[in-house]
Amino acid sequence: MNERKATTNFWTSTSRRELLQIVAAGSLGPIILGATNKSGNAKPVLGQGEHRYEVYHDWGELPEYIHYGNTHGICVDSEGNIHIVHTVHWTSDSDDSIVVFDSKGKFVRSWGKQFKNGAHGLHVEREGKQEFLYICDTKRRLVTKTTISGEEVLILGYPKESRFYHEAIQGRPPVKYIPTNVAISPNGDIYVADGYGSNYVLQYNSTGGLIRTFGGTGSALGELKQPHGIWCDLRGSTPIIVVADRGNNRIQSFTLKGEHLALIGGTNLPCHFHQHGGVVVVPDLGARVTLLNRENEVIAHLGDDSQSDWQETRLLGRQKFTPGKFICPHSACFDHDGNIFVVEFVEIGRVTKLRRVS
């Protein structure tokens, strides 16, 4: 499933005046840190054993003038600040698509008007003494590297240098290219997943020079169908590239040179990855969050609601969301204490903190 093609019947069947009344009543904003569930009872707890988490839906004190669109990406910087990218809801007074909170959920700042409607993949990387954000823009079809404060450092556009892509020839459109996520290897190489385009992975050096292209459309080993997320796995003796091959309902791993290594099971519609202490969190668009151990075996499926009509639920208002259940997890990350933050592909956005309790 390509979430970009989802319909928005909730918004088209509801008048602007009605929606603004909903916003004023708090269904869309402002979002309050640690809101209780519908019954007012204690927070749900997910998981088991050493991996138990208390659920805080609608985390973060979002200002009244910002209304989330689809919340697509999330990462935590070295200071513990939480960075979130979203597409911006049409009722929002601000076009800022990047929102930053401190570790307690207090709003710090917002920026990124240029990414409105296209904000998708988000990755943070420390390079020397400085940290940078890598942002995939599916509307403008770019990857932008910025400082933490938003200063542009590098832009990767259409990969015309690759033999698998080309510029328009005699009026023909170029090969489709829509980047969705980015990974960085230890030597600074940039791996871009063309998840909504032509299903390749493009490897660049740190200054944006193309090194190679691998993958391509298919279901055979090494081929990809909607490589939505990508990650450089440093847990072993040798770094490898891991790809969320979402359209093929699987995860694949590759060498840094793009040679196929293995298949990883346990997920249905994997979107992306993040790791903490050897445990990997995989947001699964099909209504659950999966934890994998060092051997890439499933530890738990958190908030699993995969048997529900989640494709319909993602279009509805917050009162239709079930506490303790996920709808469309799109990105997730650990903070420095092992808590998990999850953002979801729902029309009014949702940020959930899973506070580790054991």
C-alpha positions as CSV (number, residue, x, y, z in Angstrom):
1,M,0.0,0.0,0.0
2,N,1.2,3.5,-0.9
3,E,-0.1,5.8,1.8
4,R,0.2,8.8,-0.5
5,K,-2.8,7.5,-2.4
6,A,-5.2,7.2,0.6
7,T,-8.4,9.0,0.3
8,T,-9.6,11.7,2.7
9,N,-13.3,11.2,2.9
10,F,-13.5,12.4,6.4
11,W,-12.3,15.9,5.3
12,T,-14.3,16.0,2.1
13,S,-17.5,15.1,3.9
14,T,-17.1,17.6,6.7
15,S,-17.4,21.3,6.2
16,R,-14.5,23.7,7.0
17,R,-16.7,25.4,9.6
18,E,-17.4,22.0,11.3
19,L,-13.7,21.1,11.3
20,L,-12.7,24.4,12.8
21,Q,-15.2,23.9,15.5
22,I,-13.6,20.5,16.1
23,V,-10.2,22.2,16.3
24,A,-11.5,24.7,18.8
25,A,-12.9,21.9,20.9
26,G,-9.5,20.2,21.0
27,S,-10.0,17.2,18.7
28,L,-7.2,18.4,16.4
29,G,-5.3,20.8,18.7
30,P,-3.8,21.8,20.8
31,I,-2.4,18.4,21.7
32,I,-1.7,18.0,25.4
33,L,1.1,16.0,26.9
34,G,0.1,12.6,28.3
35,A,-3.7,12.9,27.7
36,T,-5.6,10.0,29.3
37,N,-7.6,7.5,27.3
38,K,-11.3,7.9,26.5
39,S,-12.5,6.2,29.7
40,G,-10.2,8.3,31.9
41,N,-8.5,5.2,33.3
42,A,-4.8,4.5,33.7
43,K,-2.6,4.4,30.6
44,P,-2.5,1.1,28.7
45,V,0.7,-1.0,29.1
46,L,2.1,-2.9,26.1
47,G,4.7,-5.6,25.8
48,Q,6.0,-8.2,28.2
49,G,9.0,-9.1,30.3
50,E,11.9,-6.6,29.9
51,H,10.0,-4.8,27.1
52,R,6.9,-3.3,28.8
53,Y,5.8,0.3,27.9
54,E,3.2,2.7,29.3
55,V,1.3,4.4,26.4
56,Y,1.1,8.2,26.2
57,H,-0.9,9.0,23.0
58,D,-0.9,12.6,21.7
59,W,2.4,13.4,23.4
60,G,3.9,16.9,23.2
61,E,2.5,20.4,23.9
62,L,1.7,21.4,20.3
63,P,1.0,25.1,20.0
64,E,-2.6,26.1,19.0
65,Y,-1.4,27.6,15.7
66,I,0.1,24.3,14.5
67,H,-2.2,21.4,13.4
68,Y,-0.5,18.2,12.4
69,G,-1.0,16.7,9.0
70,N,0.3,13.1,8.5
71,T,3.1,12.7,11.0
72,H,5.7,11.0,8.9
73,G,9.1,11.1,10.6
74,I,10.7,11.4,14.0
75,C,14.2,11.4,15.5
76,V,16.0,12.3,18.7
77,D,19.2,14.4,18.8
78,S,22.1,14.2,21.2
79,E,20.5,16.7,23.5
80,G,17.4,14.5,23.8
81,N,15.2,16.9,21.8
82,I,12.5,15.2,19.7
83,H,12.2,16.3,16.0
84,I,9.0,15.5,14.1
85,V,8.1,16.1,10.4
86,H,4.5,16.3,9.3
87,T,2.7,17.4,6.1
88,V,0.7,20.2,7.8
89,H,-3.0,20.0,8.1
90,W,-5.1,22.4,6.0
91,T,-6.6,24.0,9.1
92,S,-3.1,24.9,10.5
93,D,-2.3,28.6,10.8
94,S,1.4,27.8,10.5
95,D,3.0,26.1,7.5
96,D,6.0,24.9,9.6
97,S,6.4,21.2,8.9
98,I,9.1,20.5,11.4
99,V,8.3,20.6,15.1
100,V,10.9,20.3,18.0
101,F,10.1,19.3,21.6
102,D,12.3,18.8,24.6
103,S,12.4,15.5,26.3
104,K,9.5,16.4,28.6
105,G,7.3,17.3,25.7
106,K,7.6,21.1,25.9
107,F,7.5,22.9,22.5
108,V,10.9,24.3,21.6
109,R,10.5,25.6,18.0
110,S,9.1,24.9,14.6
111,W,10.4,25.6,11.1
112,G,10.4,24.1,7.6
113,K,7.7,25.8,5.6
114,Q,9.5,24.5,2.4
115,F,8.6,20.9,3.3
116,K,4.9,21.5,3.6
117,N,2.9,18.6,2.0
118,G,6.2,16.7,1.2
119,A,7.8,16.1,4.6
120,H,8.5,12.4,4.9
121,G,11.7,10.7,5.9
122,L,13.8,12.2,8.8
123,H,17.3,11.2,10.0
124,V,19.7,12.8,12.4
125,E,23.5,12.2,12.1
126,R,26.4,13.4,14.1
127,E,29.4,14.4,12.0
128,G,32.3,15.4,14.1
129,K,31.1,17.9,16.7
130,Q,28.0,18.8,14.8
131,E,24.7,17.2,14.1
132,F,22.7,17.3,10.9
133,L,19.2,16.5,9.7
134,Y,18.4,14.7,6.5
135,I,14.9,15.3,5.2
136,C,13.2,13.5,2.3
137,D,10.7,15.7,0.5
138,T,8.3,13.6,-1.6
139,K,6.6,16.7,-3.1
140,R,9.7,18.4,-4.4
141,R,11.5,15.0,-4.8
142,L,14.6,16.1,-2.9
143,V,16.8,15.1,0.0
144,T,17.9,18.1,2.0
145,K,20.7,18.1,4.6
146,T,20.4,20.8,7.2
147,T,21.9,21.9,10.5
148,I,19.8,21.2,13.5
149,S,18.5,24.7,13.3
150,G,17.5,24.4,9.6
151,E,20.4,25.9,7.6
152,E,20.6,24.0,4.3
153,V,24.0,22.3,3.7
154,L,23.4,19.9,0.8
155,I,20.6,19.1,-1.6
156,L,20.3,15.9,-3.5
157,G,17.9,16.2,-6.4
158,Y,17.0,14.0,-9.4
159,P,19.7,11.3,-9.8
160,K,20.4,11.9,-13.5
161,E,24.0,10.6,-13.0
162,S,22.7,7.1,-12.5
163,R,22.4,4.9,-15.6
164,F,19.0,3.8,-14.3
165,Y,17.6,7.3,-14.4
166,H,17.8,10.0,-17.1
167,E,16.7,13.5,-17.9
168,A,13.8,14.2,-20.1
169,I,14.6,13.1,-23.7
170,Q,12.5,14.5,-26.6
171,G,9.8,15.6,-24.2
172,R,9.5,12.2,-22.4
173,P,9.3,12.6,-18.6
174,P,12.2,11.3,-16.6
175,V,12.2,8.0,-14.7
176,K,10.0,8.3,-11.7
177,Y,11.9,9.4,-8.5
178,I,10.4,10.1,-5.1
179,P,12.8,9.6,-2.2
180,T,11.4,8.4,1.1
181,N,14.2,7.8,3.6
182,V,17.9,8.1,4.1
183,A,20.7,6.1,5.9
184,I,24.3,7.2,6.6
185,S,27.2,4.7,6.7
186,P,30.2,5.2,9.0
187,N,32.3,6.7,6.3
188,G,29.7,9.3,5.6
189,D,28.1,7.7,2.4
190,I,24.5,8.6,2.0
191,Y,22.0,5.9,1.0
192,V,18.7,7.2,-0.4
193,A,15.7,4.9,-0.8
194,D,13.6,5.8,-3.8
195,G,10.6,4.3,-2.1
196,Y,7.8,5.9,-4.1
197,G,9.6,6.1,-7.4
198,S,11.5,3.4,-9.2
199,N,12.5,1.2,-6.3
200,Y,16.2,1.7,-6.3
201,V,18.7,2.6,-3.5
202,L,21.2,5.3,-4.5
203,Q,24.5,5.5,-2.8
204,Y,26.3,8.9,-2.6
205,N,29.5,10.0,-1.0
206,S,29.3,12.6,1.7
207,T,29.5,15.5,-0.8
208,G,26.7,14.2,-3.0
209,G,28.7,12.3,-5.7
210,L,26.9,9.3,-6.9
211,I,28.7,6.0,-6.2
212,R,26.2,3.3,-7.3
213,T,22.6,2.3,-7.7
214,F,21.2,-1.1,-6.6
215,G,17.8,-2.8,-6.2
216,G,15.2,-2.1,-8.8
217,T,11.6,-3.3,-9.1
218,G,10.9,-6.9,-8.4
219,S,10.4,-9.6,-5.8
220,A,13.5,-11.7,-6.3
221,L,16.3,-11.5,-3.8
222,G,17.9,-8.1,-4.0
223,E,15.0,-6.6,-5.9
224,L,12.7,-4.1,-4.2
225,K,9.1,-2.9,-4.2
226,Q,8.6,0.3,-2.3
227,P,11.8,0.4,-0.4
228,H,10.2,2.8,2.1
229,G,12.8,2.8,4.9
230,I,16.6,2.3,5.1
231,W,19.1,2.0,7.9
232,C,22.8,1.3,8.4
233,D,23.0,-1.5,11.0
234,L,26.2,-1.2,13.1
235,R,25.4,-4.0,15.6
236,G,27.6,-6.6,14.0
237,S,31.3,-6.7,13.1
238,T,30.6,-5.3,9.7
239,P,28.1,-2.5,8.9
240,I,25.3,-3.5,6.6
241,I,22.4,-1.7,4.9
242,V,18.9,-2.8,5.9
243,V,15.9,-1.9,3.7
244,A,12.2,-1.9,4.6
245,D,11.0,-3.6,1.4
246,R,7.4,-2.7,2.2
247,G,5.7,-3.5,-1.0
248,N,7.1,-7.0,-0.8
249,N,6.1,-7.3,2.9
250,R,9.7,-8.0,4.0
251,I,13.0,-6.6,5.2
252,Q,16.2,-7.2,3.2
253,S,19.8,-6.6,4.1
254,F,22.7,-5.7,1.8
255,T,26.4,-5.1,2.0
256,L,27.6,-1.5,1.8
257,K,28.2,-2.1,-1.9
258,G,24.6,-3.2,-2.5
259,E,25.1,-7.0,-2.6
260,H,22.1,-8.9,-1.2
261,L,22.7,-10.7,2.2
262,A,19.5,-11.9,3.8
263,L,15.8,-11.7,4.3
264,I,14.4,-10.7,7.7
265,G,10.9,-11.8,8.7
266,G,8.4,-10.8,11.3
267,T,6.8,-7.7,9.8
268,N,3.9,-7.1,7.4
269,L,4.4,-3.5,6.0
270,P,7.7,-2.4,7.5
271,C,8.3,1.4,7.2
272,H,11.7,2.2,8.9
273,F,14.1,1.3,11.7
274,H,15.9,2.6,14.8
275,Q,17.9,0.7,17.4
276,H,18.8,1.0,21.1
277,G,21.0,-1.4,23.0
278,G,20.8,-3.9,20.2
279,V,16.9,-3.9,20.0
280,V,15.4,-2.6,16.8
281,V,12.0,-0.9,16.6
282,V,10.2,-1.3,13.3
283,P,7.0,0.8,12.7
284,D,4.6,-1.4,10.7
285,L,2.1,0.5,8.6
286,G,-0.4,-2.3,9.2
287,A,-1.3,-1.2,12.7
288,R,1.5,-2.4,14.9
289,V,5.1,-1.7,16.1
290,T,7.5,-4.6,16.1
291,L,10.6,-5.1,18.2
292,L,13.5,-7.3,17.0
293,N,16.5,-8.6,18.9
294,R,20.1,-8.8,17.8
295,E,19.4,-11.9,15.8
296,N,16.5,-10.1,14.1
297,E,13.9,-12.3,15.9
298,V,10.6,-10.9,17.0
299,I,10.5,-9.8,20.6
300,A,7.0,-8.3,20.5
301,H,4.3,-6.8,18.4
302,L,3.2,-3.7,20.3
303,G,-0.3,-2.2,20.1
304,D,-1.3,-4.7,17.4
305,D,-4.6,-3.8,15.7
306,S,-3.7,-5.3,12.3
307,Q,-7.1,-7.1,12.1
308,S,-9.0,-3.8,12.3
309,D,-10.1,-1.6,9.4
310,W,-7.0,0.7,10.0
311,Q,-7.1,2.1,6.5
312,E,-10.4,3.6,7.3
313,T,-9.6,4.6,10.9
314,R,-6.6,6.7,9.8
315,L,-9.0,9.1,8.1
316,L,-11.2,9.7,11.2
317,G,-11.1,11.9,14.2
318,R,-9.2,11.3,17.4
319,Q,-12.3,10.1,19.2
320,K,-12.3,7.0,17.0
321,F,-8.7,6.0,17.9
322,T,-8.5,3.1,20.3
323,P,-6.2,3.7,23.3
324,G,-3.2,1.3,23.4
325,K,-3.7,0.4,19.7
326,F,-1.8,1.7,16.7
327,I,-3.3,2.7,13.4
328,C,-0.6,3.4,10.9
329,P,2.9,3.5,12.5
330,H,5.1,5.3,9.9
331,S,8.3,6.1,11.9
332,A,9.6,5.3,15.3
333,C,12.7,6.0,17.4
334,F,14.2,5.3,20.9
335,D,15.2,8.1,23.1
336,H,18.4,7.9,25.3
337,D,16.5,6.2,28.1
338,G,15.0,3.4,25.9
339,N,11.6,5.0,25.6
340,I,10.0,4.7,22.2
341,F,8.3,7.5,20.2
342,V,6.0,6.6,17.3
343,V,4.4,8.8,14.7
344,E,1.6,7.7,12.5
345,F,0.2,8.2,9.0
346,V,-3.2,9.5,10.1
347,E,-4.7,12.6,8.6
348,I,-4.7,14.6,11.8
349,G,-1.3,13.2,13.0
350,R,-0.5,11.3,16.1
351,V,2.6,11.1,18.3
352,T,2.8,8.4,20.9
353,K,5.4,8.0,23.6
354,L,5.9,4.4,24.9
355,R,7.5,5.0,28.3
356,R,9.6,2.0,29.3
357,V,8.5,0.6,32.6
358,S,10.7,-2.5,32.7
